[in-house]
Amino acid sequence: MADYVQVRFETCSSSIAQINHDFRLSKVSYLRDNMFHNKYKNSYMKYDSNIVKQKVKKSYKEYNKIFRENHKKKHGNYRNLTKGKQSDFLSGVITLSPSINEKLKNKELTKTQLEKYFRQAVKNIQLEIKKAVREDIELFYFVIHYDEKTPHLHFSFANHTSQGQSVHMKLKEYGRSKFQDAVGEAFKEINFVRGKRKSTTRHLKVVEMHKAELNDLENQIKKQIKELQSKKKELKKSSINITKLKVELDSIDKAIKTARISLKDKETDVNKLTEQKAFLEEKIKDLEPIGDDYNVYSIQAILDYVSQVKEIEVKKGLLKTEQQTLTLLDKDKLVKILKPYNEKLLEVKNAPLINKKALDEVKELKKQLSLSESKKNSYLGLNTKLNNEVQELTLKIQELEDKYSDYEDYKSGYEKMDAFLTKISDILECEDEYEDIENSVLKLMNKENIHVRKQNSIRYH
């Protein structure tokens, strides 16, 4: 939908009341306090309401003087203007589509820029009025309101020419669509276009314009109610699925906890096997093979060798005195001395058998070590598998958590919608189902339309 700007004109029988309204000197009952742009103060463009009222009274006196003279020329007698019927106050309003609020809120447009476009629009209107009546018409004031549904500008001109003609009638003859083009030209920089042309037009008063805005708001509410009702149905379906998902999520959590405990136990077994492997490796180092190149000598052979010794070398660790002592020893004493030595040699002779036994033990230990390695690798493989499963479960949990988060959002929206529908139904005094609310709104609109038609009928008669 295109962004639009439009202007409306009307004559006002009570100029003072209109000035009080435009300058907010009197309380306006329909003002809304929750609009974003309400943070801006209304712009009165340095106009003083008291000075404006004096100008309006002065203009009315001038108009009345011209009217009296014209009446004298035409009818031969003087006659004053009839208050309430012959107005010298031509007011108008420049309105914008609601999208202007978003532009201000998103800082696409500043208040200063907006007021620049409004000022240009007023200048364009002044030029068109001059073209229509062929003379300058006094501009009393123009002000910008930010405290209603959308920012808009109110303005007012004198409603008589120097010849006493009605400016309002002249504008009708001139064609007021040209004024729509004039304000559209002022706002073209921000892509706002003139309002749509209509084959028949009716100039709405301020209250009637706000009724039209209220109808627009009611239509928006109806649309929102339909959307919320649709979401309500979706949430009812989603809540069942979410319950199932929560059960599945709990089951997965339990499986993950069990898997983590099992994984921890396997890691403990792996650590034990690693320690056992290190212990066995150290033990194998201590059991290196013992050579079998040992000879055992008999005591008799030793005695025969000793008897043949002529000299014992010092490097063998024996002195000559010890040599003499050794040769003087008798056989029995020598046997007694050498017997422990021979026993030790016998032990050395048996070392190959001990060595073989140790080798067999080493083989067994290596076999156990190999088995431990196999178990360790098996546990490591299981660990990898469990890690993969944990990653898959983590991803699945994340998906379920995302779905659960969506559910929470839907739930929050549903609660807000339910409160909203309840509030509307309380205002309309009906049930909170969409059909009941829609029927109540239609009844209310029908009553408003009947009331407006009655007012129009009374006005025309």
Residue pairs with C-beta under 8 A, 6 or more apart in sequence:
1 97
2 97
2 193
3 96
3 97
3 99
3 100
3 190
3 191
3 192
3 193
4 96
4 97
4 192
4 193
4 194
4 195
4 196
5 94
5 95
5 96
5 97
5 121
5 183
5 184
5 186
5 187
5 192
5 193
5 194
5 195
6 94
6 95
6 180
6 183
6 194
6 195
7 92
7 93
7 94
7 95
7 121
7 125
7 179
7 180
7 182
7 183
7 195
8 92
8 93
8 95
8 203
8 204
8 209
9 90
9 91
9 92
9 168
9 171
9 176
9 179
9 203
10 90
10 91
10 92
10 203
10 204
10 205
11 87
11 89
11 90
11 91
11 159
11 168
12 18
12 87
12 89
12 90
12 91
12 156
13 83
13 84
13 85
13 87
13 89
15 56
15 60
15 87
15 88
15 89
15 156
16 53
16 56
17 26
18 89
18 91
18 156
19 25
19 49
19 52
19 53
19 56
19 141
19 156
20 26
20 49
21 28
21 206
22 141
22 143
22 145
22 154
22 156
23 44
23 47
23 49
23 52
23 143
24 42
24 147
25 49
30 148
30 210
31 147
31 148
32 38
32 147
32 148
32 149
35 101
35 147
35 148
35 149
36 101
36 104
36 105
37 101
37 104
37 105
37 146
37 150
37 151
38 146
38 147
40 111
40 146
40 151
41 146
42 143
42 144
42 145
42 146
42 147
43 115
43 143
43 144
43 146
44 141
44 143
45 141
45 142
45 143
45 144
47 141
47 142
47 143
52 140
52 141
55 138
55 140
56 88
56 89
56 140
56 156
59 88
59 138
59 140
59 158
59 160
60 81
60 88
62 160
63 81
63 88
63 158
63 159
63 160
63 164
64 80
64 81
66 160
66 162
66 163
66 164
67 79
67 80
67 81
67 86
67 164
68 78
68 79
68 80
69 164
70 164
71 77
71 78
71 79
72 78
81 88
87 159
88 158
88 159
88 160
89 140
89 156
89 158
89 159
90 156
90 157
90 158
90 159
90 167
90 168
91 154
91 155
91 156
92 125
92 154
92 155
92 156
92 157
93 152
93 153
93 154
93 155
93 206
93 209
94 118
94 121
94 122
94 152
94 153
94 155
94 183
95 150
95 152
95 209
96 150
96 151
96 152
96 187
96 192
97 150
97 192
98 149
98 150
100 109
100 114
100 150
100 151
100 192
101 150
101 151
102 108
103 109
103 190
104 110
104 111
104 114
104 151
109 190
111 146
113 190
114 144
114 151
115 144
117 186
117 187
117 189
117 190
118 142
118 144
118 153
118 186
120 186
121 153
121 182
121 183
121 186
121 187
122 139
122 142
122 153
122 155
123 186
124 182
124 183
124 185
124 186
125 155
125 179
125 182
125 183
126 136
126 137
126 139
127 182
128 174
128 178
128 179
128 182
129 137
129 157
129 167
129 171
130 136
130 137
131 174
132 167
132 170
132 171
132 173
132 174
133 161
133 165
133 167
133 170
135 161
135 162
137 157
137 158
137 161
137 167
138 157
138 158
139 155
139 156
139 157
140 156
140 157
140 158
141 155
141 156
142 153
142 154
142 155
142 156
143 153
143 154
143 155
144 151
144 152
144 153
144 154
145 151
145 152
145 153
145 154
148 210
149 213
149 217
157 167
158 167
159 166
159 167
159 168
160 166
160 167
161 167
161 170
171 179
176 201
177 197
180 194
180 195
180 197
181 194
183 194
184 192
184 193
184 194
184 195
187 193
204 212
208 452
211 448
211 452
215 445
215 448
218 441
218 444
218 445
221 424
221 441
222 438
222 441
224 420
225 421
225 424
225 434
225 437
225 438
226 434
228 413
228 417
228 420
228 421
229 417
229 434
231 410
231 413
231 414
231 417
232 414
232 417
232 418
234 410
235 410
235 411
235 413
235 414
238 407
238 410
239 407
239 411
242 403
242 404
242 407
245 400
245 403
245 404
246 404
248 400
249 397
249 400
249 401
249 404
252 393
252 396
252 397
252 400
253 397
255 393
256 390
256 393
256 397
259 386
259 389
259 390
259 393
260 390
262 386
263 383
263 386
266 379
266 382
266 383
266 386
267 379
267 383
269 375
269 379
270 376
270 379
270 380
270 383
273 372
273 373
273 375
273 376
273 379
274 376
276 372
277 369
277 372
277 373
277 376
280 365
280 366
280 368
280 369
280 372
281 369
283 365
284 362
284 365
284 366
287 358
287 359
287 361
287 362
289 355
289 358
289 359
290 351
290 352
290 354
290 355
290 358
292 351
292 352
292 355
294 345
294 348
294 349
294 351
296 342
296 345
296 346
296 348
296 349
297 342
297 345
298 342
299 334
299 335
299 338
299 339
299 342
302 338
303 331
303 334
306 326
306 327
306 334
307 327
309 323
309 326
309 327
311 320
311 323
312 318
312 319
312 320
312 322
312 323
312 326
318 326
329 337
418 432
421 432
421 434
421 437
422 432
424 432
424 437
425 431
425 432
425 436
425 437
428 437
428 440
428 441
428 444
429 440
430 436
430 437
430 439
430 440
431 437
